[in-house]
Amino acid sequence: MESLISDVDLATEQKFNRLKDEWRKDTLATSSVTKMSMHPAYQRIIGMGPAVIPLLLRELQTDPDHWFWALGVITEENPISEEDAGDIIKMSKAWLSWGKRNGLI
């Protein structure tokens, strides 16, 4: 896949990576998407706003995970079809296609 085109500053990327690592560590054994999405680190990532969209899309490119809630809240979009809901790979592809259409990839 193509690389993300982004102007994400180093401080934003470092904060995102710290919060992402905290979230992953704390939710590793969790299967509840609600618990994952409501985790304080995940909520702080959402609070970082549009600046993290390229970072979230990059995560979907390299290590698909449950970033869909965050992307939906930040962008107010949902490119995932009903038939693909629940399939992380297909959901990731839908968001990556969205990123391409919006010039982020």
Buried (B, 14 or more C-beta within 10 A) or exposed (E): EEEBEBEBEEEBBEBBEEBBEBBBEBBEEEEEEEEBBEBEBBBBBBEBEEBBBBBBBBBBBEEBBBBBBBBBBBBEEEBBEEEBEEEBEBBBBBBBEBBEEEEBB
